[in-house]
Amino acid sequence: MRTTSRSERTIFQYIDKPLVGLYILLTLIGWVAVYSAVYNEAHQSMFDLSQNYGKQMLWIGTSYLIMAVLLALDFRIFEGISPFVYIGALALGIGVALFGREVNGAKAWFEIGSFRLQPAEFMKFATCMMVAYYFSNTDVSIQKNKTKLAIAAIILLPIAIIILQKDTGSALVYFSFIFVLYREGLPIAYLLYIGLTILIVVLTLLLNEWAVAVGIVSVATLYILLSRKIKPAILKAILVAVPAIIIVFSVDYAFDNILQEHQRQRINVLLGKVEDFRGAGYNVHQSLIAIGSGGFWGKGFLQGTQTKFDFVPEQSTDFIFCTIGEEYGFIGSFLLLLLFSVLLIRILMVAERQSSRFARVYGYGVASVLFFHVFVNIGMTIGLLPVIGIPLPFISYGGSSLWSFTILLGILIRLDSGRKISLR
């Protein structure tokens, strides 16, 4: 009689239960939040498939099925198929840019009847896999220029395709991979350059470009005068100041010619240059009212007036957080942020304990993508960041995003459980 090995008998035994539990809990919280956001008194059942909350139930059910399938696969398959998944995702992205349906100014959807699929969501985990695959080669070092160029190409290709779809918000997500590169040895100077670039762009939009340029020259001159070694200081000042000034005089052109009108308006509202409570600033203004009216404890389940009377557009998708803020107040919002924090910390812990470089890099990619989504989505909901239209992971309504985040997390959980089995 054939005996079954321990690893064969326990496919799901070694999965990280805290990660799976957090995933299930967040999806259920999202289902309840979607129900509140689009509640219809004529269709009170959460299982009513004619309503978005009924459809969300289907998305959650199919996501659980996807998770189960991923956990049942051989964990060694993911590294090998990474290039094919990446190329396939890019092909879908190009296809939707050419033949997709335009929604809210972005040509980012395939539509078959009432079913919509957004390839940009799947390009995220595909890029995450490809970055991890490239780093898994033994001769790869972030210190080498060819590695930097290769990784830049892997990340910039999906960005270019998504920009073709006119979905700038989704394209920005890919810049979160800078944290993965930092973990793999990218000098911190690159992070400082990114922070400095953002500061320069914001100051240029707020002030006159000549004033910012003069400020940069003044700071560079002061640095030289305070340095003990003048010649090296001059060289460093030039290397920083010249690119910074080029950026300053490029901001207005990019702002006027690359961004769309609604994106320019949202940035102007965020920076306080204009007040447009009936136009570009309407969503955020109503969202702040909803969250503020929730107080400490919230108004209670289905008691939110901003929600009930549809004051906040896109409340079940991009602005789902304000539903939680209004109905469950500060305490509910805090607990949700706490859950996301625990999820991200757990992902980093799982990533650090991996024995393979592929799994570790992939884990950091998962954490980076999820962090960016949570940070930006909640930041735009409370008016700290411009509205760029990205979902809150596992919470916002939508099948494409939920499937994508499920695959993103599910692969990591399977890689980790495979590591545990191989150690026994």
C-alpha positions in Angstrom: 0.0 0.0 0.0 1.4 3.4 -1.0 2.0 5.8 1.8 1.5 9.5 1.4 4.3 11.9 2.3 3.7 14.5 5.0 4.0 17.4 2.4 1.5 15.7 0.1 -1.0 15.2 2.9 -0.9 18.8 4.0 -1.0 21.1 1.0 -2.6 23.9 3.1 -1.1 23.0 6.5 1.8 25.4 6.3 0.1 28.5 4.9 0.6 31.7 6.9 -2.8 31.7 8.8 -2.5 35.4 9.9 -2.2 36.5 6.3 -5.1 34.4 5.2 -7.2 35.6 8.1 -6.4 39.2 7.4 -7.2 38.8 3.8 -10.6 37.2 4.5 -11.5 39.8 7.2 -10.7 42.7 4.8 -12.7 41.3 2.0 -15.7 40.8 4.3 -15.3 44.4 5.6 -15.2 45.5 2.0 -18.4 43.7 1.2 -20.3 45.3 4.1 -18.8 48.7 3.1 -20.0 48.3 -0.5 -23.4 47.3 0.8 -23.6 50.5 2.8 -22.3 52.7 0.0 -24.9 51.6 -2.6 -27.7 50.4 -0.3 -31.0 50.1 -2.0 -34.1 49.8 0.2 -36.0 48.0 -2.6 -33.2 45.4 -2.7 -32.2 44.9 0.9 -30.6 41.4 0.6 -26.8 41.5 0.5 -27.0 38.5 -1.8 -29.1 40.3 -4.5 -27.1 39.8 -7.7 -28.9 42.7 -9.4 -27.1 45.1 -7.0 -23.4 45.9 -6.7 -23.2 44.3 -3.3 -24.5 41.1 -4.7 -22.0 41.2 -7.5 -19.2 42.0 -5.0 -20.2 38.8 -3.2 -19.5 36.9 -6.4 -16.2 38.7 -6.8 -15.2 37.7 -3.3 -16.3 34.1 -3.8 -14.3 33.8 -7.0 -11.4 35.4 -5.3 -11.5 32.8 -2.6 -11.5 30.2 -5.3 -8.5 31.8 -7.0 -6.7 31.8 -3.6 -7.4 28.1 -3.1 -6.1 27.3 -6.6 -2.9 29.3 -6.0 -2.3 27.5 -2.7 -2.8 24.1 -4.4 -0.2 24.8 -7.1 3.5 23.7 -6.8 5.2 26.8 -5.4 8.2 26.3 -7.8 6.0 27.1 -10.8 5.7 30.8 -10.1 9.3 31.7 -10.7 9.4 29.8 -14.0 6.3 31.3 -15.5 7.0 34.9 -14.5 8.3 36.1 -17.9 5.3 34.6 -19.7 2.9 36.2 -17.2 4.6 39.5 -17.6 4.6 39.4 -21.4 0.9 38.3 -21.4 -0.1 41.1 -19.1 1.7 43.7 -21.3 -0.1 42.2 -24.4 -3.4 42.6 -22.6 -2.5 46.2 -21.7 -1.6 47.1 -25.3 -4.8 45.4 -26.5 -7.0 47.4 -24.2 -5.2 50.6 -25.2 -6.1 49.9 -28.8 -9.5 48.2 -28.6 -10.8 48.8 -25.0 -13.8 50.8 -23.9 -13.3 54.3 -22.6 -14.5 54.9 -19.0 -14.1 58.3 -17.3 -11.5 59.4 -19.9 -9.4 56.3 -19.6 -9.4 53.6 -22.2 -8.6 50.8 -19.8 -11.4 48.3 -19.9 -12.4 45.3 -21.9 -16.2 45.0 -21.8 -18.2 41.9 -22.6 -21.9 42.6 -21.9 -22.0 43.7 -18.2 -18.6 42.2 -17.5 -15.6 44.5 -17.4 -11.9 43.6 -17.0 -9.2 46.1 -16.4 -5.8 44.6 -17.5 -3.8 47.4 -15.7 -4.7 45.7 -12.4 -3.1 42.4 -13.5 0.0 44.2 -14.8 0.8 45.0 -11.2 1.4 41.4 -9.9 2.9 40.5 -13.3 5.5 43.3 -12.9 6.1 42.2 -9.3 6.8 38.7 -10.5 9.1 39.9 -13.3 11.2 42.1 -11.0 11.6 39.2 -8.6 12.5 36.9 -11.5 15.2 39.2 -12.7 16.7 39.6 -9.2 16.7 35.8 -8.8 19.6 35.5 -11.2 22.8 34.9 -9.2 24.9 37.5 -11.2 22.4 40.4 -10.7 23.5 43.3 -8.5 21.7 46.6 -8.1 25.1 48.3 -8.0 25.6 47.4 -11.7 24.4 49.9 -14.3 23.0 47.1 -16.6 20.9 45.9 -13.7 19.5 49.4 -13.1 18.7 49.7 -16.8 17.0 46.3 -17.0 14.9 46.9 -13.9 14.0 50.4 -15.1 12.8 48.8 -18.4 10.7 46.2 -16.6 9.0 48.9 -14.6 8.7 51.6 -17.2 7.1 49.3 -19.9 3.8 48.9 -18.1 3.9 52.5 -17.1 4.1 53.5 -20.8 1.3 51.2 -21.7 -1.0 52.5 -19.0 -0.2 56.1 -20.0 -1.4 55.1 -23.5 -4.6 54.1 -21.8 -4.8 57.6 -20.2 -4.9 56.0 -16.8 -2.2 58.1 -15.0 -3.3 57.1 -11.5 -2.6 53.4 -12.1 0.7 54.2 -13.8 1.9 56.0 -10.6 1.6 52.7 -8.6 4.7 51.3 -10.3 6.9 53.9 -8.7 6.3 52.0 -5.4 8.9 49.5 -6.7 11.6 51.9 -5.6 11.2 50.5 -2.1 11.9 47.0 -3.4 15.1 48.3 -5.1 16.1 50.0 -1.9 15.8 46.7 0.0 18.0 45.1 -2.6 20.8 47.6 -2.2 19.8 50.7 -4.1 21.6 53.7 -2.5 19.4 55.9 -0.3 20.5 58.8 -2.5 17.9 57.7 -5.1 15.1 58.0 -2.6 16.4 61.4 -1.6 16.4 62.5 -5.2 12.8 61.4 -5.6 11.8 63.3 -2.5 13.7 66.4 -3.7 12.1 66.1 -7.2 8.6 66.0 -5.6 9.4 69.0 -3.4 10.7 71.0 -6.4 7.6 70.2 -8.5 5.2 71.2 -5.7 7.1 74.5 -5.1 7.2 75.3 -8.8 3.4 74.8 -9.0 2.9 77.0 -6.0 5.5 79.7 -6.8 7.0 81.3 -9.8 9.5 79.0 -11.6 12.1 81.7 -11.6 11.8 82.1 -7.8 12.3 78.4 -7.3 15.3 78.4 -9.7 16.9 81.3 -7.8 16.3 79.4 -4.6 18.1 76.3 -5.9 21.1 78.4 -7.1 21.2 80.2 -3.7 21.2 76.9 -1.8 23.9 75.5 -4.0 26.0 78.6 -3.6 25.6 78.4 0.2 26.6 74.8 0.2 29.8 75.6 -1.7 30.7 78.5 0.6 30.2 76.4 3.7 32.3 73.5 2.4 35.9 73.0 3.3 36.8 71.4 -0.1 35.7 73.9 -2.7 36.3 72.0 -5.9 34.4 68.8 -4.9 31.6 70.9 -3.5 31.3 72.8 -6.8 31.0 69.6 -8.7 28.4 68.2 -6.4 26.4 71.4 -6.4 26.4 71.4 -10.2 25.3 67.8 -10.4 22.3 68.5 -8.2 21.4 72.1 -9.2 21.5 71.7 -13.0 19.0 68.7 -13.1 16.9 70.5 -10.5 16.6 73.6 -12.6 15.8 71.6 -15.7 13.0 70.0 -13.7 11.7 73.4 -12.6 11.4 74.7 -16.2 9.8 71.5 -17.3 7.0 71.4 -14.8 4.7 73.9 -16.5 5.1 72.2 -19.8 4.3 68.8 -18.3 1.4 70.2 -16.3 -0.2 71.9 -19.3 0.5 69.4 -22.0 0.7 65.9 -20.4 -1.9 66.0 -17.7 -5.6 66.1 -18.6 -7.8 69.0 -17.7 -9.5 67.2 -14.8 -6.1 66.2 -13.4 -4.8 69.7 -13.5 -8.0 70.9 -11.7 -7.6 68.3 -9.0 -4.0 69.3 -8.4 -4.9 73.0 -8.3 -7.6 72.3 -5.8 -5.3 70.2 -3.6 -2.6 73.0 -3.6 -5.3 75.5 -2.7 -4.8 77.6 -5.8 -8.5 77.3 -6.7 -11.6 76.4 -4.7 -14.0 74.3 -6.8 -16.5 72.6 -4.5 -18.9 72.0 -7.3 -16.4 70.7 -9.8 -12.9 69.1 -9.3 -13.0 69.6 -5.6 -16.6 68.2 -5.1 -15.7 64.6 -4.4 -13.0 65.4 -1.8 -15.2 68.1 -0.2 -18.1 65.8 0.3 -15.8 63.0 1.4 -14.4 65.2 4.2 -17.9 66.1 5.2 -18.8 62.4 5.4 -15.7 61.5 7.5 -16.0 64.5 9.7 -19.7 63.9 10.4 -18.9 60.4 11.7 -17.2 61.8 14.8 -15.5 59.4 17.2 -18.0 56.5 17.1 -19.7 57.0 13.8 -23.4 57.3 12.9 -23.9 53.5 12.7 -24.5 50.9 10.1 -26.6 52.3 7.2 -27.1 55.6 9.0 -24.7 57.8 7.0 -26.5 60.7 5.5 -23.8 61.5 3.0 -23.8 57.9 1.9 -27.6 57.5 1.9 -28.3 60.5 -0.2 -25.4 59.8 -2.7 -23.5 63.1 -2.1 -20.1 61.4 -2.7 -19.6 60.1 -6.3 -17.7 56.8 -6.7 -18.3 56.0 -3.0 -18.2 52.3 -3.5 -14.9 52.4 -5.4 -12.4 55.2 -5.0 -14.1 56.8 -2.0 -15.1 53.7 -0.1 -13.1 54.9 3.0 -15.4 57.8 3.6 -18.3 55.3 4.0 -16.4 53.6 6.8 -15.4 57.0 8.3 -19.0 58.2 8.4 -20.7 55.1 9.7 -18.0 53.9 12.1 -16.2 57.2 12.9 -12.7 57.6 14.1 -12.6 54.3 15.9 -13.7 52.4 12.8 -11.2 54.2 10.5 -8.4 53.6 13.0 -9.2 49.9 13.3 -9.2 49.6 9.5 -5.8 51.4 9.3 -4.6 49.1 12.0 -5.6 46.0 10.0 -3.8 47.3 7.0 -0.7 48.1 9.1 -0.7 44.6 10.6 -1.1 43.1 7.1 1.8 45.1 5.7 4.1 44.3 8.7 3.2 40.6 8.4 4.0 40.6 4.6 7.4 42.1 5.4 8.1 39.5 8.1 7.1 36.8 5.6 9.3 38.3 2.9 12.3 38.5 5.2 12.2 34.8 6.2 12.3 33.6 2.6 15.3 31.5 1.6 15.0 32.3 -2.1 15.7 35.7 -3.5 12.8 35.4 -5.8 10.3 35.0 -2.9 11.9 37.8 -0.8 11.9 40.3 -3.7 8.4 39.3 -4.6 7.2 39.7 -1.0 8.6 43.3 -0.9 6.9 44.0 -4.2 3.6 42.9 -2.7 4.1 45.1 0.4 5.1 48.1 -1.8 2.1 47.9 -4.1 -0.4 47.4 -1.2 1.2 50.3 0.8 1.0 52.6 -2.2 -2.7 51.8 -2.8 -3.6 52.2 0.9 -1.6 55.4 1.4 -2.8 57.1 -1.8 -6.4 56.0 -1.6 -6.9 57.2 1.9 -4.7 60.3 1.4 -6.9 61.4 -1.5 -10.1 60.6 0.4 -9.1 63.0 3.2 -7.7 65.6 0.9 -4.0 65.2 1.5 -3.3 63.9 -2.0 -4.7 64.5 -5.5 -7.5 62.2 -6.6 -6.0 59.7 -9.0 -8.6 57.0 -8.9 -7.0 53.9 -7.4 -8.9 51.4 -5.3 -8.5 50.6 -1.6 -7.2 47.0 -1.5 -9.8 44.3 -0.7 -12.3 47.0 0.2 -13.3 48.9 -2.9 -16.0 47.5 -5.2 -14.7 45.7 -8.4 -13.7 42.4 -9.6 -10.5 43.2 -11.5 -8.8 44.9 -8.5 -10.0 42.2 -6.0 -8.8 39.4 -8.3 -5.5 41.2 -8.8 -4.8 41.8 -5.1 -5.8 38.2 -4.4 -3.3 36.8 -6.9 -0.7 39.3 -5.6 -1.1 38.1 -2.0 -1.9 34.4 -2.8 1.4 33.8 -4.7 3.3 35.1 -1.7 1.4 32.9 0.7 2.1 29.9 -1.5 5.8 30.7 -1.8 6.0 30.9 1.9 4.2 27.7 2.6 6.5 26.0 0.0 9.5 27.2 1.9 8.1 25.7 5.1 7.4 22.3 3.4 10.9 22.2 1.9 12.5 22.8 5.3 10.8 19.6 6.7 
